[in-house]
Every structure is written in C-alpha cells, then in structure tokens.
Amino acid sequence: NGKYDYLHLPNGIGNRPLAEAELVDMREVFRQEGKDSIFSPDLIRAIEETHAKGEQSIILLNRRGFSQFVLCRSCGETIRCQNCDITLTYHKRENALLCHYCGFRARAPRKCPFCESKFIYFVGEGTEQIEDILKRKFSALRIARIDRDTTQKRRAFEETLMDFAEHKIDMLVGTQMLAKGHDFPNVTLVGVVSVDASLALPDFRSAERTFQLLTQVAGRAGRGHLPGRVIIQTFYPEHYALQLACQQDYEKFYREEIRFRQNLNYPPFAALACVTVHHEDYTYAFGNAQAFRDCLESANGERRARILGVAPAPLARLKGEHRLQILIKAASRKKLRELIDFALHDAQEKSCDLRIINVEIDPVNLM
C-alpha cells in the first residue's frame, strides 16, 4: 500500500564486493579429530594466512565470561543463581561465578556444594576463554578482547578500537559489540566461533536475529581494497538462516522466514502482545495471571483473538521474582488494544493486582 520502501544495497562500501563467507560443519570436525574442538582447522589456517600477510582479523563469540556454567561430574548438579532461574557464568580473571541478569556473585568452587566432590567441570566457552586459547596458540599476535567486562572503565572501548585502527592490535575477540558499524580497512578475516545458541532461543525472531548478526559481522571484513573472508562455525549448517547469511541474500531469507511467520500466525500476519506477571510469591503471581487470563477471555468475544498461556516465561525467575507469560494474537492492532483495554478495566474491577502485570504490544523479545 506504499507505506514502506525497500532500499536494496547489493554491494559494499565504495561499490566493493561483499566478503566471501563459508560455513564450517563442526560435526565433521568432531568426526575427524575425535574430540570437541573450539576452532576448526579451516579457521586456524585462515588466521595464520591472514596475519602472515600483515592483515587483521576479528573473532566473534556472543557469550562473555570464561565458561558458560559449572557442572559437577559426580552428582550432575549445576551452580545456579539464587535470584534467577539460570546457571552462573564463570569468570576466570575474577575467579568468580556471576549472574548476567541480576549481578549476583559467588566464589568459584573448589568442590561441589551439593555432594562435596572435587570433580568440578567448567562447560562451554566464552570470550574470555577464546582470548586465552588464541593467545597461547598465536603467541606472536597482539590480541585484545571487547565485551562488557573489558569496557567498564571509562574510554576503554574507544581506546581499544583506536589501537586496532592504528595496527597496534592484530586481532579483536569479542561479542556482538564488534559486529556493528566499525570500519577497519585492514580487516580481511572474520571468524564466528558459534551461532547455534542464538538459533535455539525460544523466540520466533531467533532466526532473524541470527541472520542480522551474521550479515552485520560479515560486513566488517573486506572494507578496504583487500578482499574479505568470513568463516562461520556451526553444528547446524543446513539451517536456512545460516546458509542465506553466508550468501548475504536478504530477499531469499525474507521469503523463507515469512512463510514460517504466516504458517504460525506471527507478526506481520497478526498483532502480538505479551503479558508478563511477576512476583516473589509464585502462587500470588499465578493467581493474578489466571484471573487476568479470565478477563481476557471474557473480553475476547467477536474479536476472535488467540490467547496462549498462562505459562512460565522462558526466563521463569529473574531478580527474585517468578515470571508468568500470556501471549495474545489478534487480527489487527486495533482489536488487540481494545481487548487489552477491556480486560485491564475488568481486572481492576475484580481487584486484580495490576502492579505486577506488564503488557507489551509488539514485544521486542519473548524471553
């Protein structure tokens, strides 16, 4: 209807071609080497070749910290946050376990707090571990890390980027902070260590966000007169979002993604609202969530909206509060707003605690 225009940018800056991207199947790497490997032989060779030519590289892993979580090999327990329904992330330099949501901190254990076994296992890699491994493997390279941990000091972020621009640093390791907007003409290699976690998030936009991240970080390579190369490691190379991100083909990705949205009646084929009910007392939260759900059902009538829930949110407990979720899909935003307005008025009349109910129209994420 003419509301939006499509602006097509098929080439890179200065009409240069986009960087050549490729997927590395880490399942095949595992079969060949007989063990889990953080870096594939293809990525290791590419790093060696890049720096032998005096060029720079960027390595992306969208998880900070040293290890994702701590596991006891004897009893199988993991160490979780006291306030949130997530495992704590191990930060080696601080020798601490941290919650990335509420800031809870605990000492890294020498033995399991549940069974007192000494067989503590640190599982999964973060940017801190990636930086350590690369410094050991490529001792001649000047490597720096950019993530929320290293940029807390004033101007630390800008100073690291300036050093990289002046070739005082050969390689940057970091999270999505590295993916957007940076222009370094001497960067010819971008390596993405793992993208599978972002694809697995319980959000209908997970494929879209993964595609965005990969195409953005791919744009950091080959911005000068030298050609760029992007290597993406994954255990799921068949996924359309990864394949089309390699091709940097937005139109094909759109056609594939829009088919799923239509089949499952997600935006833009429906107006979506997310209702989150949160409280320290689970019974109190559930009672109010169920009462508000009843108000939504009463107000629905001819509006024919689809009401999903009450169900635990993907992050079921954050900062000491239980979180319950109701999703509402309606044919139009007007009908959706009418439904919610009527339900809120009805809930207030029935003494529902509206202070613990958050309503978000067109939610940015469903976590």
Order of alpha helices (4+ residues) and beta strands (2+ residues): beta-alpha-alpha-beta-beta-beta-beta-beta-beta-alpha-beta-alpha-beta-beta-alpha-alpha-beta-alpha-alpha-beta-alpha-beta-beta-alpha-beta
